C-alpha cells in the first residue's frame, strides 16, 4: 500500500511542482518585521504528554501528538513565547517547527528515512469516527520569513489526512504558497497558488477549512485564506473514509532531488489551531482573527 502511495506521489508532484497560475482573488495581508532570534528557547514538544496536554493559547478544541516518534529531533518542534521575541498570532505562545539537512523520522507504519522524506509534524489525536454527511471545520495560522520552495522537491505545511489518503495540502510551489486537492488514489484534482512569495513571507496567514464528507456530489472542501473563501472543491469524498485528522508542521518530500549540496533549513511558526463541528463557531473564530 505504501509503495503504491509513494509511486503516485512521485508522479503528481513532478507534474505539479511548478504550478504557475495564481489565484485572482485579492487576499489582505499584514506584513510584520521579524528577525529569527539567535537562540532557540521554549518547551520541546517531545517532552509533552499531548493526550493530556491542555493549552488554549495555541490549541482550540483539538489535541495533537508527534506524528513520527522515532528520530524526532530536539529542534523539530518547540513551544515558543512572545516574550522571547518569537512571533505569535495571538496570546503569548506559538509552535516553532524546523527541518535541517538530514532530518528524518519514522513510526510503526512509515519511515521517512527510506522514502526520501524529511519532516517534523504533529498529528491530530482523535478516536472519533466520521460518518457520511458529517461536516468538520479546521483552522490554523502560519508564519515564515523566507520562501519555502526548493527546486525538484515538495514542501507541505499542513494536510487533511484520512485513513486511506491525504485529501488536501497547503504546499510550497515555485511561484508561491498554494493548495492541492487529491482523491483517494492521490490523483491531483486541482492545485493553485494563492499568495506569491513576496506576499506570503513575514505575515501571518490564516487558513480555514470547511469539509463535508459525502458519498454523493454534495460533498465539498472549502478553503478560506485570511477569512476569505478562495476555493471550493465539490464532489464525492467519502470513499472508504472512517476517520480524518489534521497533520501540520514541515513535511519535505523527495529531498534527494534538491539541486543543492545540503537541503535548506526551513522554519515555520504555527498558532491558533482550531477544530469544530459547528459552522457558526468556525465562522466566529476565523472572523475574529484580526
VOBA-1610 file (N, C-alpha, C; in pm, whole numbers, padded with zeros to 5 digits, always signed):
BEGIN
Unk+00082-00121+00000Unk+00000+00000+00000Unk+00086+00126+00000Unk+00188+00127+00089Unk+00275+00245+00096Unk+00357+00263-00031Unk+00397+00151-00094Unk+00472+00161-00219Unk+00387+00226-00328Unk+00258+00190-00333Unk+00169+00250-00432Unk+00156+00400-00408Unk+00138+00438-00281Unk+00127+00581-00249Unk+00254+00655-00291Unk+00367+00594-00265Unk+00495+00657-00296Unk+00508+00683-00446Unk+00474+00583-00529Unk+00484+00598-00675Unk+00388+00705-00725Unk+00267+00705-00675Unk+00168+00804-00717Unk+00210+00944-00677Unk+00268+00956-00558Unk+00315+01088-00514Unk+00425+01140-00605Unk+00515+01054-00646Unk+00622+01096-00737Unk+00563+01152-00866Unk+00464+01083-00921Unk+00405+01126-01048Unk+00340+01260-01036Unk+00251+01278-00938Unk+00179+01405-00936Unk+00263+01520-00885Unk+00364+01493-00801Unk+00449+01603-00755Unk+00536+01655-00868Unk+00579+01567-00955Unk+00656+01613-01071Unk+00568+01694-01166Unk+00445+01648-01185Unk+00357+01718-01277Unk+00317+01855-01225Unk+00305+01869-01093Unk+00252+01993-01038Unk+00355+02071-00956Unk+00482+02037-00964Unk+00583+02102-00882Unk+00606+02246-00921Unk+00572+02286-01042Unk+00595+02423-01086Unk+00464+02492-01122Unk+00363+02472-01036Unk+00233+02535-01059Unk+00250+02684-01077Unk+00216+02736-01194Unk+00249+02874-01226Unk+00131+02969-01217Unk+00008+02918-01213Unk-00106+03008-01204Unk-00121+03059-01062Unk-00181+03175-01045Unk-00204+03231-00913Unk-00350+03270-00900Unk-00401+03257-00779Unk-00540+03289-00755Unk-00565+03436-00782Unk-00673+03465-00856Unk-00701+03602-00898Unk-00761+03686-00787Unk-00809+03623-00680Unk-00872+03697-00572Unk-00766+03768-00488Unk-00795+03892-00451Unk-00702+03969-00368Unk-00717+03926-00223Unk-00608+03889-00159Unk-00607+03846-00019Unk-00539+03953+00064Unk-00605+03997+00169Unk-00549+04100+00256Unk-00434+04043+00338Unk-00322+04116+00342Unk-00206+04072+00419Unk-00156+04186+00505Unk-00087+04151+00613Unk-00033+04249+00707Unk+00111+04211+00738Unk+00207+04282+00681Unk+00348+04249+00697Unk+00397+04280+00838Unk+00491+04197+00886Unk+00548+04211+01020Unk+00700+04209+01009Unk+00766+04300+01077Unk+00913+04297+01082Unk+00956+04191+01182Unk+01038+04098+01136Unk+01080+03989+01224Unk+01218+03940+01186Unk+01300+03918+01287Unk+01431+03856+01270Unk+01439+03737+01365Unk+01476+03621+01310Unk+01483+03499+01390Unk+01580+03518+01507Unk+01535+03495+01631Unk+01625+03505+01746Unk+01745+03412+01731Unk+01860+03456+01781Unk+01981+03376+01768Unk+01973+03247+01850Unk+01902+03251+01961Unk+01895+03134+02050Unk+01753+03079+02052Unk+01740+02949+02036Unk+01611+02883+02044Unk+01580+02854+02191Unk+01467+02904+02237Unk+01425+02880+02374Unk+01277+02844+02375Unk+01236+02771+02476Unk+01097+02731+02487Unk+01085+02587+02535Unk+00969+02528+02516Unk+00940+02393+02562Unk+00944+02296+02445Unk+01029+02196+02455Unk+01043+02095+02350Unk+00915+02012+02343Unk+00859+02001+02224Unk+00735+01925+02208Unk+00751+01778+02246Unk+00871+01726+02237Unk+00895+01585+02270Unk+00871+01557+02418Unk+00875+01661+02500Unk+00862+01642+02645Unk+00717+01642+02691Unk+00622+01667+02601Unk+00483+01684+02639Unk+00403+01555+02624Unk+00311+01534+02715Unk+00212+01428+02703Unk+00091+01490+02635Unk+00088+01485+02502Unk-00010+01562+02427Unk-00154+01517+02453Unk-00176+01390+02480Unk-00312+01344+02502Unk-00374+01407+02627Unk-00290+01445+02722Unk-00337+01507+02845Unk-00296+01654+02854Unk-00249+01708+02743Unk-00197+01845+02745Unk-00305+01943+02701Unk-00339+02036+02788Unk-00439+02137+02758Unk-00368+02272+02740Unk-00388+02336+02626Unk-00329+02468+02603Unk-00424+02547+02514Unk-00502+02634+02575Unk-00598+02713+02499Unk-00534+02833+02431Unk-00404+02856+02456Unk-00333+02965+02388Unk-00303+02927+02244Unk-00270+02801+02219Unk-00234+02753+02085Unk-00346+02669+02024Unk-00399+02573+02101Unk-00498+02478+02051Unk-00639+02516+02099Unk-00738+02499+02013Unk-00878+02522+02048Unk-00957+02397+02006Unk-01006+02322+02103Unk-01095+02206+02080Unk-01028+02090+02008Unk-00896+02082+02012Unk-00828+01976+01939Unk-00695+01945+02006Unk-00652+01820+01997Unk-00524+01778+02054Unk-00439+01713+01946Unk-00308+01729+01957Unk-00214+01670+01862Unk-00102+01597+01937Unk-00029+01514+01865Unk+00086+01443+01918Unk+00191+01431+01808Unk+00312+01389+01843Unk+00417+01371+01743Unk+00370+01271+01639Unk+00388+01304+01511Unk+00346+01211+01406Unk+00441+01092+01399Unk+00571+01118+01403Unk+00673+01014+01397Unk+00761+01025+01522Unk+00748+00930+01612Unk+00824+00937+01737Unk+00972+00907+01719Unk+01004+00815+01631Unk+01142+00769+01616Unk+01224+00867+01533Unk+01327+00923+01594Unk+01415+01014+01522Unk+01373+01159+01523Unk+01268+01192+01598Unk+01221+01332+01606Unk+01327+01415+01678Unk+01381+01514+01611Unk+01492+01593+01664Unk+01444+01696+01767Unk+01537+01737+01854Unk+01504+01834+01958Unk+01460+01968+01899Unk+01519+02007+01787Unk+01483+02134+01725Unk+01355+02125+01642Unk+01298+02005+01629Unk+01188+01982+01537Unk+01062+02061+01570Unk+01025+02066+01698Unk+00903+02135+01739Unk+00924+02193+01878Unk+00900+02323+01891Unk+00921+02393+02018Unk+00805+02489+02043Unk+00751+02489+02165Unk+00654+02591+02204Unk+00733+02714+02247Unk+00717+02823+02174Unk+00796+02944+02198Unk+00706+03056+02249Unk+00771+03159+02305Unk+00699+03266+02374Unk+00724+03401+02309Unk+00621+03481+02304Unk+00633+03616+02251Unk+00733+03700+02330Unk+00746+03671+02459Unk+00840+03747+02544Unk+00985+03722+02505Unk+01012+03613+02431Unk+01147+03583+02382Unk+01164+03627+02236Unk+01074+03713+02191Unk+01079+03773+02057Unk+01047+03676+01944Unk+00970+03572+01976Unk+00920+03483+01872Unk+00781+03530+01828Unk+00744+03510+01703Unk+00614+03557+01654Unk+00499+03471+01706Unk+00390+03534+01744Unk+00268+03464+01783Unk+00152+03529+01709Unk+00050+03449+01680Unk-00069+03504+01613Unk-00160+03573+01713Unk-00175+03513+01832Unk-00249+03574+01942Unk-00200+03512+02071Unk-00229+03575+02183Unk-00183+03524+02310Unk-00033+03541+02328Unk+00030+03447+02396Unk+00173+03456+02428Unk+00259+03348+02364Unk+00196+03241+02312Unk+00271+03125+02266Unk+00240+03089+02122Unk+00335+03023+02057Unk+00314+02962+01926Unk+00402+02839+01915Unk+00386+02763+01807Unk+00467+02644+01780Unk+00568+02676+01672Unk+00694+02646+01698Unk+00801+02666+01601Unk+00848+02530+01549Unk+00841+02509+01417Unk+00889+02386+01354Unk+01014+02416+01273Unk+01106+02321+01270Unk+01230+02337+01194Unk+01273+02203+01136Unk+01314+02204+01009Unk+01379+02087+00949Unk+01516+02130+00898Unk+01615+02043+00919Unk+01751+02065+00872Unk+01791+01951+00779Unk+01899+01973+00709Unk+01952+01870+00620Unk+01976+01741+00698Unk+01923+01631+00649Unk+01944+01502+00713Unk+01837+01462+00813Unk+01748+01555+00849Unk+01640+01520+00942Unk+01545+01420+00878Unk+01517+01312+00946Unk+01412+01219+00903Unk+01369+01139+01025Unk+01246+01092+01023Unk+01194+01016+01137Unk+01092+00914+01089Unk+01040+00834+01181Unk+00953+00724+01141Unk+00855+00691+01253Unk+00753+00613+01217Unk+00665+00550+01315Unk+00645+00405+01274Unk+00549+00339+01335Unk+00533+00196+01310Unk+00493+00166+01166Unk+00425+00260+01099Unk+00376+00231+00966Unk+00447+00301+00853Unk+00544+00391+00883Unk+00607+00470+00776Unk+00746+00513+00820Unk+00839+00515+00725Unk+00978+00555+00752Unk+01020+00660+00651Unk+01033+00784+00695Unk+01079+00892+00606Unk+01222+00869+00558Unk+01303+00803+00640Unk+01445+00789+00608Unk+01469+00698+00488Unk+01375+00609+00460Unk+01390+00518+00346Unk+01301+00558+00228Unk+01227+00668+00242Unk+01135+00710+00135Unk+01163+00854+00090Unk+01286+00901+00116Unk+01331+01030+00064Unk+01249+01147+00118Unk+01215+01139+00247Unk+01136+01242+00311Unk+01216+01308+00425Unk+01168+01424+00465Unk+01222+01494+00582Unk+01107+01572+00643Unk+01084+01553+00771Unk+00970+01624+00830Unk+00981+01633+00982Unk+00910+01734+01036Unk+00871+01739+01176Unk+00726+01786+01176Unk+00636+01696+01212Unk+00493+01724+01211Unk+00428+01678+01341Unk+00314+01738+01371Unk+00223+01687+01472Unk+00101+01631+01400Unk+00041+01530+01457Unk-00079+01471+01400Unk-00191+01475+01503Unk-00311+01498+01456Unk-00425+01510+01547Unk-00452+01378+01617Unk-00476+01387+01747Unk-00517+01269+01823Unk-00669+01270+01834Unk-00733+01169+01775Unk-00878+01161+01781Unk-00921+01016+01770Unk-01028+00981+01837Unk-01085+00847+01826Unk-01228+00853+01772Unk-01264+00967+01713Unk-01398+00987+01660Unk-01407+00938+01516Unk-01507+00858+01487Unk-01529+00812+01351Unk-01608+00916+01271Unk-01586+00917+01140Unk-01657+01008+01051Unk-01769+00931+00980Unk-01886+00993+00973Unk-02000+00932+00906Unk-02035+01010+00780Unk-02100+00943+00687Unk-02144+01007+00565Unk-02233+01128+00598Unk-02199+01245+00541Unk-02274+01367+00567Unk-02217+01454+00677Unk-02118+01404+00752Unk-02058+01483+00860Unk-01985+01604+00803Unk-01986+01713+00879Unk-01912+01834+00844Unk-01811+01865+00955Unk-01689+01900+00914Unk-01580+01930+01007Unk-01518+02063+00967Unk-01475+02138+01066Unk-01415+02269+01044Unk-01279+02273+01112Unk-01176+02314+01036Unk-01041+02331+01090Unk-00992+02473+01061Unk-00900+02519+01145Unk-00832+02645+01118Unk-00694+02641+01182Unk-00600+02709+01121Unk-00468+02730+01181Unk-00401+02847+01110Unk-00299+02902+01174Unk-00225+03016+01118Unk-00078+02981+01108Unk-00012+03032+01001Unk+00130+03003+00979Unk+00206+03133+00952Unk+00335+03128+00987Unk+00424+03244+00966Unk+00563+03193+00931Unk+00627+03254+00831Unk+00766+03223+00796Unk+00825+03347+00730Unk+00957+03359+00735Unk+01017+03481+00681Unk+01104+03458+00559Unk+01103+03335+00505Unk+01176+03307+00382Unk+01092+03215+00292Unk+01103+03230+00159Unk+01033+03137+00069Unk+01072+02993+00100Unk+00978+02900+00090Unk+00998+02763+00134Unk+01012+02664+00020Unk+01008+02711-00105Unk+01018+02620-00218Unk+01164+02583-00242Unk+01189+02454-00264Unk+01320+02404-00302Unk+01305+02326-00431Unk+01382+02360-00532Unk+01367+02304-00665Unk+01368+02152-00665Unk+01277+02094-00742Unk+01264+01949-00763Unk+01212+01873-00641Unk+01175+01944-00535Unk+01123+01878-00415Unk+00985+01937-00383Unk+00924+01889-00277Unk+00794+01940-00234Unk+00797+01966-00085Unk+00735+02076-00042Unk+00722+02108+00100Unk+00576+02138+00129Unk+00524+02072+00235Unk+00385+02087+00276Unk+00378+02145+00417Unk+00279+02231+00439Unk+00263+02298+00569Unk+00125+02269+00627Unk+00083+02147+00618Unk-00046+02107+00671Unk-00118+02019+00571Unk-00181+01913+00621Unk-00254+01822+00535Unk-00376+01766+00607Unk-00485+01752+00534Unk-00602+01683+00587Unk-00589+01538+00546Unk-00566+01453+00644Unk-00540+01312+00620Unk-00661+01229+00661Unk-00694+01130+00582Unk-00795+01032+00620Unk-00726+00897+00635Unk-00804+00796+00668Unk-00743+00665+00688Unk-00710+00596+00557Unk-00737+00659+00440Unk-00693+00597+00315Unk-00614+00690+00223Unk-00608+00820+00252Unk-00524+00910+00172Unk-00529+01050+00231Unk-00435+01134+00191Unk-00439+01276+00225Unk-00520+01347+00118Unk-00626+01420+00157Unk-00717+01481+00062Unk-00682+01627+00030Unk-00600+01688+00115Unk-00573+01831+00097Unk-00437+01864+00156Unk-00363+01953+00086Unk-00234+02003+00135Unk-00227+02155+00119Unk-00159+02222+00211Unk-00100+02353+00186Unk+00042+02327+00141Unk+00080+02380+00025Unk+00207+02341-00038Unk+00286+02461-00088Unk+00418+02449-00082Unk+00509+02550-00138Unk+00535+02516-00285Unk+00492+02606-00376Unk+00522+02595-00519Unk+00634+02692-00554Unk+00686+02683-00675Unk+00795+02772-00713Unk+00751+02918-00714Unk+00624+02945-00748Unk+00575+03083-00757Unk+00524+03138-00625Unk+00494+03049-00530Unk+00440+03097-00403Unk+00371+02986-00326Unk+00292+03026-00226Unk+00222+02931-00140Unk+00086+02900-00201Unk+00047+02770-00197Unk-00078+02732-00260Unk-00142+02611-00195Unk-00239+02554-00265Unk-00315+02440-00216Unk-00312+02328-00318Unk-00345+02207-00272Unk-00355+02092-00360Unk-00461+01997-00306Unk-00559+01961-00391Unk-00663+01866-00356Unk-00633+01733-00424Unk-00651+01623-00349Unk-00629+01488-00402Unk-00756+01404-00389Unk-00763+01296-00470Unk-00866+01195-00446Unk-00804+01081-00365Unk-00880+00973-00348Unk-00833+00864-00262Unk-00713+00789-00320Unk-00689+00806-00452Unk-00575+00742-00517Unk-00457+00836-00535Unk-00461+00949-00465Unk-00357+01051-00472Unk-00345+01114-00610Unk-00451+01107-00687Unk-00456+01183-00812Unk-00489+01328-00778Unk-00415+01422-00836Unk-00439+01564-00808Unk-00566+01610-00879Unk-00660+01659-00802Unk-00785+01710-00858Unk-00771+01856-00899Unk-00699+01933-00819Unk-00680+02074-00850Unk-00570+02130-00761Unk-00493+02225-00814Unk-00391+02294-00734Unk-00373+02435-00788Unk-00328+02525-00703Unk-00308+02663-00744Unk-00227+02736-00636Unk-00174+02850-00674Unk-00103+02938-00581Unk-00198+03048-00537Unk-00205+03075-00407Unk-00292+03183-00360Unk-00214+03305-00309Unk-00085+03291-00279Unk-00002+03405-00243Unk+00137+03388-00304Unk+00186+03488-00374Unk+00323+03486-00423Unk+00417+03499-00303Unk+00543+03456-00323Unk+00636+03453-00210Unk+00658+03591-00148Unk+00661+03695-00230Unk+00680+03827-00173Unk+00562+03870-00087Unk+00445+03810-00109Unk+00327+03838-00028Unk+00319+03746+00094Unk+00368+03623+00080Unk+00347+03521+00183Unk+00446+03529+00298Unk+00561+03591+00277Unk+00663+03596+00382Unk+00637+03711+00478Unk+00680+03691+00604Unk+00671+03793+00709Unk+00528+03844+00730Unk+00434+03751+00729Unk+00295+03784+00760Unk+00228+03657+00812Unk+00138+03673+00906Unk+00058+03558+00949Unk-00046+03528+00842Unk-00054+03402+00802Unk-00152+03356+00703Unk-00251+03267+00776Unk-00376+03306+00774Unk-00482+03234+00844Unk-00552+03139+00747Unk-00555+03012+00781Unk-00611+02908+00695Unk-00735+02850+00762Unk-00843+02838+00687Unk-00965+02776+00737Unk-01016+02673+00638Unk-01070+02564+00689Unk-01121+02456+00605Unk-01258+02410+00656Unk-01354+02406+00566Unk-01488+02354+00595Unk-01507+02232+00504Unk-01522+02115+00563Unk-01527+01990+00488Unk-01659+01920+00514Unk-01728+01882+00409Unk-01843+01793+00419Unk-01809+01663+00349Unk-01808+01554+00426Unk-01778+01423+00370Unk-01908+01358+00320Unk-01906+01313+00195Unk-02027+01259+00136Unk-01994+01158+00028Unk-02081+01057+00015Unk-02071+00962-00095Unk-02140+01015-00220Unk-02204+01133-00208Unk-02275+01195-00321Unk-02202+01321-00366Unk-02256+01384-00468Unk-02192+01503-00524Unk-02205+01626-00436Unk-02277+01616-00322Unk-02289+01732-00234Unk-02173+01744-00136Unk-02074+01655-00147Unk-01954+01670-00067Unk-01872+01789-00113Unk-01791+01847-00022Unk-01709+01962-00062Unk-01597+01986+00039Unk-01497+02062-00006Unk-01395+02120+00080Unk-01387+02268+00044Unk-01410+02354+00142Unk-01399+02498+00123Unk-01271+02547+00190Unk-01194+02628+00117Unk-01068+02681+00168Unk-01080+02831+00189Unk-01054+02874+00312Unk-01052+03016+00346Unk-00908+03059+00374Unk-00868+03173+00318Unk-00739+03233+00349Unk-00765+03374+00400Unk-00717+03402+00520Unk-00739+03532+00585Unk-00887+03571+00582Unk-00970+03476+00621Unk-01115+03494+00634Unk-01184+03517+00501Unk-01119+03484+00390Unk-01181+03497+00258Unk-01191+03359+00194Unk-01310+03322+00149Unk-01328+03196+00077Unk-01263+03209-00060Unk-01157+03132-00085Unk-01086+03144-00212Unk-01106+03024-00304Unk-01153+02910-00246Unk-01170+02793-00332Unk-01268+02695-00269Unk-01352+02635-00353Unk-01439+02528-00310Unk-01431+02415-00411Unk-01400+02295-00363Unk-01395+02177-00448Unk-01513+02088-00412Unk-01601+02063-00508Unk-01722+01985-00485Unk-01706+01844-00538Unk-01780+01750-00476Unk-01783+01614-00526Unk-01772+01509-00417Unk-01782+01385-00455Unk-01773+01272-00362Unk-01635+01269-00296Unk-01633+01249-00165Unk-01505+01245-00095Unk-01509+01153+00027Unk-01607+01064+00030Unk-01624+00976+00145Unk-01595+00830+00111Unk-01523+00807+00004Unk-01495+00672-00042Unk-01394+00603+00049Unk-01444+00518+00136Unk-01357+00441+00224Unk-01309+00513+00348Unk-01361+00631+00377Unk-01314+00711+00490Unk-01389+00674+00617Unk-01316+00650+00726Unk-01377+00631+00857Unk-01322+00728+00961Unk-01209+00792+00930Unk-01152+00888+01024Unk-01079+00998+00946Unk-01068+01113+01007Unk-01000+01227+00945Unk-00921+01300+01052Unk-00805+01353+01014Unk-00725+01427+01112Unk-00640+01530+01041Unk-00606+01635+01114Unk-00520+01742+01065Unk-00377+01714+01107Unk-00285+01704+01010Unk-00142+01698+01036Unk-00082+01833+00998Unk+00010+01883+01079Unk+00073+02010+01044Unk+00215+02016+01098Unk+00293+02103+01037Unk+00435+02119+01066Unk+00506+02142+00934Unk+00626+02088+00919Unk+00700+02095+00793Unk+00723+01953+00742Unk+00680+01929+00620Unk+00692+01797+00558Unk+00755+01816+00420Unk+00879+01769+00403Unk+00952+01779+00277Unk+00956+01642+00210Unk+00932+01640+00079Unk+00933+01514+00003Unk+01035+01520-00110Unk+01098+01405-00141Unk+01195+01389-00250Unk+01315+01482-00232Unk+01369+01481-00111Unk+01475+01575-00075Unk+01604+01547-00150Unk+01626+01423-00194Unk+01750+01391-00265Unk+01755+01456-00403Unk+01641+01501-00453Unk+01636+01565-00584Unk+01671+01713-00579Unk+01695+01762-00460Unk+01731+01902-00444Unk+01859+01933-00521Unk+01858+02040-00598Unk+01975+02083-00674Unk+02064+02167-00582Unk+02117+02102-00477Unk+02194+02173-00375Unk+02283+02074-00300Unk+02389+02125-00240Unk+02480+02039-00164Unk+02415+01990-00035Unk+02339+02078+00030Unk+02265+02043+00151Unk+02122+02091+00138Unk+02029+02012+00191Unk+01891+02055+00185Unk+01872+02175+00279Unk+01806+02282+00233Unk+01797+02405+00313Unk+01721+02385+00445Unk+01766+02455+00547Unk+01692+02460+00673Unk+01564+02540+00652Unk+01454+02491+00708Unk+01326+02560+00697Unk+01264+02577+00835Unk+01208+02695+00860Unk+01146+02727+00988Unk+01007+02786+00961Unk+00906+02733+01030Unk+00768+02781+01017Unk+00705+02783+01155Unk+00627+02888+01181Unk+00553+02902+01307Unk+00405+02873+01284Unk+00343+02805+01380Unk+00200+02773+01374Unk+00133+02822+01502Unk+00009+02867+01488Unk-00067+02915+01604Unk-00216+02905+01571Unk-00300+02925+01673Unk-00446+02931+01657Unk-00499+02806+01585Unk-00469+02689+01641Unk-00509+02562+01579Unk-00645+02524+01636Unk-00741+02509+01547Unk-00883+02505+01586Unk-00956+02391+01515Unk-01055+02332+01585Unk-01142+02232+01524Unk-01282+02246+01582Unk-01382+02223+01497Unk-01521+02229+01544Unk-01609+02150+01449Unk-01728+02114+01495Unk-01830+02058+01407Unk-01947+02154+01393Unk-01923+02282+01432Unk-02027+02383+01429Unk-01985+02499+01339Unk-02064+02526+01235Unk-02027+02629+01139Unk-02026+02768+01201Unk-02121+02799+01287Unk-02125+02931+01350Unk-02002+02955+01436Unk-01959+02852+01507Unk-01839+02863+01590Unk-01716+02886+01502Unk-01710+02813+01391Unk-01599+02828+01296Unk-01597+02969+01237Unk-01712+03017+01189Unk-01718+03150+01129Unk-01679+03258+01230Unk-01723+03242+01354Unk-01687+03339+01458Unk-01537+03337+01484Unk-01478+03216+01484Unk-01334+03205+01513Unk-01251+03270+01403Unk-01276+03234+01277Unk-01193+03290+01170Unk-01224+03439+01150Unk-01345+03481+01185Unk-01378+03622+01172Unk-01315+03711+01276Unk-01277+03650+01390Unk-01217+03726+01500Unk-01065+03735+01489Unk-01006+03666+01392Unk-00859+03672+01376Unk-00824+03797+01297Unk-00796+03903+01369Unk-00767+04033+01306Unk-00616+04056+01295
//
